[in-house]
């Protein structure tokens, strides 16, 4: 019995020694490490660059030797003196509105190429009298006397020296450009707009004979106090023209042709040649 216990102890000792060496040589099996994947780097947002300023089609060179102009809001006397020198005090008093002149010119030029040109913004005084019509068996047409009503203004425009007028325009151009940007066109060039509007006016049709007009239907008991201001062209094609084109039609055929001739003369001086493309 004692010998059996001896063998049993020896076997247990060998097992303990073997376990000891096995545990030292074989590290515990741990689960594989979890790979940490770094998120891709976030690219910085693209830099915001302002759109390129459009090319100027018809640049206005400033006259040589020009000193800095007064600011737009303080240029009233400067503008008045130069315009009066060009046109004469009597003509200025009769025909022009010189207060805030640069803003008036810019707003009116821009509006002449659109559907409406509010008279309150015009740089010229309203023509005396009122729009007249003649009514016959064929309907209502622009009155024959209406052309004579505009004759004094057309004669005034016709007599202006276009060369001197354009030189003054160049002198005052920084004021016009400032007013145009202030109007809501910070990246556009006023002289380009002026040339485009002149081109529109020169495209005004020259239909023969008296032009038919009509009043819109007025609903309700309240009648307009100045119905002659509401006349519109009966021909939808004419009524769909820009405000400037319709003004040229309203002043009469003879006046239209004289004003177009002056516009062509001025265009040549502010735009030497039409750009290609």
Backbone torsions as a table, in degrees:
resi	resn	phi	psi	omega
1	UNK	NA	-44.2	-179.8
2	UNK	-61.5	-36.0	-179.1
3	UNK	-69.8	-35.4	179.9
4	UNK	-66.4	-43.2	177.1
5	UNK	-63.5	-32.0	178.1
6	UNK	-66.4	-45.0	178.5
7	UNK	-65.4	-38.5	179.6
8	UNK	-64.4	-40.9	178.1
9	UNK	-64.3	-41.1	179.8
10	UNK	-62.8	-41.1	-179.4
11	UNK	-64.4	-42.7	-179.9
12	UNK	-64.9	-37.3	179.1
13	UNK	-65.0	-43.2	178.8
14	UNK	-62.9	-39.5	179.3
15	UNK	-63.5	-41.3	-179.2
16	UNK	-64.8	-43.4	-180.0
17	UNK	-63.7	-42.3	179.6
18	UNK	-63.5	-40.7	179.3
19	UNK	-64.5	-37.4	-178.9
20	UNK	-62.4	-48.7	-178.9
21	UNK	-68.6	-34.0	-179.8
22	UNK	-67.7	-41.2	-180.0
23	UNK	-67.5	-32.8	178.5
24	UNK	-70.4	-34.4	-175.3
25	UNK	-86.5	-25.7	-175.6
26	UNK	-113.4	98.5	179.2
27	UNK	-63.3	154.2	-179.0
28	UNK	-61.7	143.3	-179.5
29	UNK	-79.9	107.2	177.6
30	UNK	-95.6	152.3	177.0
31	UNK	-63.9	147.1	-178.5
32	UNK	-60.0	144.9	-179.7
33	UNK	-64.2	146.8	179.0
34	UNK	-80.7	124.4	-179.5
35	UNK	-69.8	130.0	178.0
36	UNK	-95.6	115.6	-178.5
37	UNK	-97.3	117.4	179.3
38	UNK	-74.8	137.9	178.0
39	UNK	-65.8	149.0	179.2
40	UNK	-62.6	146.8	180.0
41	UNK	-61.9	140.6	179.6
42	UNK	-80.6	121.4	-179.6
43	UNK	-70.4	138.5	177.8
44	UNK	-65.6	148.4	179.4
45	UNK	-61.6	146.4	-179.8
46	UNK	-62.8	144.1	179.2
47	UNK	-65.6	134.5	179.5
48	UNK	-87.2	116.6	179.1
49	UNK	-112.8	138.7	179.4
50	UNK	-64.9	148.1	178.5
51	UNK	-60.8	147.4	-179.5
52	UNK	-63.3	142.5	179.1
53	UNK	-68.6	129.7	-177.9
54	UNK	-61.1	150.0	-180.0
55	UNK	-65.3	147.9	177.7
56	UNK	-86.5	123.3	-179.0
57	UNK	-80.6	-38.3	-175.2
58	UNK	-131.0	79.0	-178.9
59	UNK	-66.1	149.6	178.8
60	UNK	-109.0	107.1	177.6
61	UNK	-73.6	133.5	178.2
62	UNK	-72.9	141.9	176.8
63	UNK	-58.7	145.3	-178.8
64	UNK	-65.0	149.0	176.0
65	UNK	75.0	19.2	-177.5
66	UNK	-84.0	129.2	174.5
67	UNK	-83.7	171.3	-178.6
68	UNK	-63.8	132.9	179.4
69	UNK	-77.4	157.3	173.6
70	UNK	-66.7	158.9	177.5
71	UNK	-59.7	156.1	-175.9
72	UNK	-53.5	-44.3	-177.0
73	UNK	-73.0	-9.8	-178.1
74	UNK	-121.3	16.4	-173.0
75	UNK	-96.1	7.1	-174.1
76	UNK	-56.0	-52.3	-177.9
77	UNK	-66.7	-38.7	178.4
78	UNK	-59.5	-47.5	-179.6
79	UNK	-66.2	-45.7	-178.3
80	UNK	-59.2	-44.8	-178.3
81	UNK	-61.6	-44.2	-176.9
82	UNK	-72.4	-37.4	179.0
83	UNK	-70.4	-38.9	178.5
84	UNK	-65.0	-37.1	176.9
85	UNK	-62.8	-37.1	-178.8
86	UNK	-76.1	-45.0	-168.5
87	UNK	-103.7	-19.9	-176.0
88	UNK	93.6	143.7	-175.5
89	UNK	-62.4	-38.3	-178.1
90	UNK	-63.9	-47.0	179.6
91	UNK	-63.9	-40.3	179.0
92	UNK	-60.0	-44.6	-178.5
93	UNK	-64.7	-38.8	-176.7
94	UNK	-74.9	-43.0	-165.7
95	UNK	-109.0	-22.9	-167.2
96	UNK	-114.8	152.7	170.0
97	UNK	-109.6	104.4	-173.6
98	UNK	-92.2	-11.7	178.1
99	UNK	-69.0	129.1	-178.3
100	UNK	54.5	43.8	-169.1
101	UNK	-60.6	-44.7	-176.6
102	UNK	-61.5	-43.3	179.5
103	UNK	-66.0	-38.7	178.9
104	UNK	-63.1	-44.8	-179.2
105	UNK	-61.9	-47.8	-177.0
106	UNK	-63.3	-47.2	-179.4
107	UNK	-63.2	-40.9	-177.9
108	UNK	-69.2	-44.8	177.6
109	UNK	-56.9	-47.3	-179.5
110	UNK	-62.2	-41.8	-178.2
111	UNK	-71.1	-28.3	179.0
112	UNK	-62.7	-21.8	176.0
113	UNK	-93.1	8.4	-179.6
114	UNK	-122.1	-172.7	-173.6
115	UNK	-76.3	-26.7	-176.9
116	UNK	-131.5	142.5	174.7
117	UNK	-133.8	88.0	-175.3
118	UNK	-57.1	126.0	-178.7
119	UNK	-59.9	-25.6	-178.1
120	UNK	-64.2	-17.0	179.7
121	UNK	-100.3	-2.3	-176.5
122	UNK	-66.5	146.5	173.9
123	UNK	-85.9	5.3	178.7
124	UNK	-119.7	155.0	178.0
125	UNK	-75.1	148.7	176.0
126	UNK	-58.6	144.5	178.5
127	UNK	-69.3	131.0	179.4
128	UNK	-58.7	156.6	-178.5
129	UNK	83.7	-163.6	179.6
130	UNK	-143.6	160.5	-179.7
131	UNK	-62.1	129.9	-176.7
132	UNK	-118.0	153.2	178.9
133	UNK	-131.8	159.2	172.9
134	UNK	-118.4	137.2	-179.1
135	UNK	-117.6	128.0	179.6
136	UNK	-137.8	-164.6	-177.7
137	UNK	-65.8	-25.4	-178.9
138	UNK	-90.9	2.3	-180.0
139	UNK	115.5	-163.6	-176.9
140	UNK	-101.3	131.3	179.9
141	UNK	-128.4	164.1	175.4
142	UNK	-61.2	132.5	-174.3
143	UNK	-63.3	146.0	-179.9
144	UNK	-63.1	-31.7	-179.5
145	UNK	-78.0	-9.3	-175.0
146	UNK	-66.0	-35.3	-179.3
147	UNK	-63.4	-38.1	179.9
148	UNK	-65.5	-29.4	179.9
149	UNK	-62.0	-34.2	-178.5
150	UNK	-92.2	-5.8	-173.8
151	UNK	-57.8	-43.6	-180.0
152	UNK	-59.7	-41.4	179.5
153	UNK	-66.9	-41.9	-180.0
154	UNK	-64.2	-38.6	176.9
155	UNK	-63.9	-39.1	176.8
156	UNK	-60.9	-48.4	179.7
157	UNK	-63.1	-42.1	-177.4
158	UNK	-62.2	-31.4	-176.0
159	UNK	-83.4	-11.6	-178.6
160	UNK	-69.0	132.6	175.6
161	UNK	-70.5	109.5	-174.6
162	UNK	-62.2	-38.8	-179.7
163	UNK	-62.2	-47.1	179.2
164	UNK	-67.2	-37.7	179.1
165	UNK	-62.5	-41.2	-179.5
166	UNK	-70.6	-35.2	175.5
167	UNK	-62.0	-40.2	176.6
168	UNK	-67.1	-38.7	176.7
169	UNK	-59.0	-42.2	178.7
170	UNK	-65.7	-39.7	178.4
171	UNK	-60.9	-43.3	-176.9
172	UNK	-87.6	-0.2	-170.5
173	UNK	-56.4	-40.6	178.7
174	UNK	-56.3	-32.1	177.3
175	UNK	-69.0	-42.7	177.8
176	UNK	-62.4	-42.9	-179.1
177	UNK	-64.3	-42.2	177.7
178	UNK	-60.8	-45.1	-179.9
179	UNK	-64.2	-35.4	179.8
180	UNK	-67.8	-42.8	177.1
181	UNK	-64.7	-39.9	178.3
182	UNK	-64.3	-29.7	-179.5
183	UNK	-69.6	-18.0	178.6
184	UNK	126.9	19.4	-179.9
185	UNK	-128.0	66.3	-173.6
186	UNK	-68.7	-17.1	-176.9
187	UNK	-116.3	20.8	-179.9
188	UNK	-124.2	167.3	-171.3
189	UNK	-116.9	123.7	-172.1
190	UNK	-63.1	-39.8	-177.1
191	UNK	-63.6	-32.4	174.9
192	UNK	-62.9	-40.7	178.2
193	UNK	-66.3	-40.2	178.9
194	UNK	-60.9	-44.8	179.2
195	UNK	-63.4	-42.0	-179.9
196	UNK	-62.9	-40.1	-179.9
197	UNK	-69.9	-39.8	175.8
198	UNK	-59.0	-42.4	178.1
199	UNK	-61.2	-39.5	176.4
200	UNK	-62.3	-44.4	-179.3
201	UNK	-64.0	-37.7	179.7
202	UNK	-68.9	-19.8	177.6
203	UNK	-86.5	0.5	179.7
204	UNK	-57.9	129.6	-179.4
205	UNK	-64.7	161.5	179.6
206	UNK	-126.4	66.2	-176.9
207	UNK	-65.7	142.2	179.4
208	UNK	-76.6	154.1	173.5
209	UNK	78.0	170.7	178.7
210	UNK	-62.4	144.6	-178.0
211	UNK	-97.0	128.3	-178.9
212	UNK	-73.9	137.7	177.0
213	UNK	-132.7	165.6	-179.6
214	UNK	-154.4	156.7	175.0
215	UNK	-92.9	141.8	175.0
216	UNK	-67.8	155.3	177.0
217	UNK	-69.1	127.0	-179.7
218	UNK	-101.5	118.4	178.5
219	UNK	-98.1	142.8	177.4
220	UNK	100.0	169.0	-174.7
221	UNK	-77.8	-19.0	-175.7
222	UNK	-84.2	122.0	-180.0
223	UNK	-101.9	144.4	179.8
224	UNK	-65.1	143.7	-179.9
225	UNK	-81.0	-20.4	178.3
226	UNK	-129.0	69.9	-174.8
227	UNK	-62.7	-26.3	-178.9
228	UNK	-64.8	-15.7	176.5
229	UNK	-80.6	-10.3	-174.0
230	UNK	-99.3	-3.3	-178.0
231	UNK	-60.8	140.6	177.0
232	UNK	-132.5	161.2	-179.5
233	UNK	-72.3	137.6	178.7
234	UNK	-70.3	-30.8	179.1
235	UNK	-77.5	116.6	-178.8
236	UNK	-58.0	-31.6	179.9
237	UNK	-65.0	-39.2	178.0
238	UNK	-73.8	-39.5	-179.7
239	UNK	-66.5	-24.3	179.6
240	UNK	-83.3	-0.3	178.7
241	UNK	-71.8	169.7	177.3
242	UNK	-71.4	165.0	-178.7
243	UNK	-59.9	-39.6	179.3
244	UNK	-65.5	-40.4	178.5
245	UNK	-65.0	-39.6	179.5
246	UNK	-68.6	-32.4	175.4
247	UNK	-63.6	-43.7	178.7
248	UNK	-61.0	-35.3	177.4
249	UNK	-71.4	-36.1	-177.4
250	UNK	-69.8	-29.4	-175.3
251	UNK	-77.3	-7.4	178.1
252	UNK	102.1	152.6	-173.1
253	UNK	-60.1	-46.3	-178.5
254	UNK	-62.8	-44.1	178.4
255	UNK	-66.1	-37.6	178.4
256	UNK	-59.3	-45.4	-178.2
257	UNK	-65.5	-38.5	179.9
258	UNK	-68.4	-41.2	179.0
259	UNK	-67.5	-37.0	177.4
260	UNK	-64.6	-37.9	178.6
261	UNK	-62.2	-42.0	177.9
262	UNK	-67.1	-37.9	178.2
263	UNK	-63.6	-39.1	177.9
264	UNK	-64.0	-40.3	179.5
265	UNK	-62.7	-44.3	-179.7
266	UNK	-68.5	-40.2	-178.7
267	UNK	-59.5	-40.4	179.2
268	UNK	-60.6	-29.8	-176.2
269	UNK	-86.9	-23.5	179.9
270	UNK	-103.2	-7.0	178.0
271	UNK	-148.5	95.0	-173.1
272	UNK	-56.5	-42.8	179.0
273	UNK	-153.2	150.8	-179.3
274	UNK	-73.5	132.3	-178.6
275	UNK	-64.9	152.7	178.0
276	UNK	-73.0	151.4	175.1
277	UNK	81.1	NA	NA
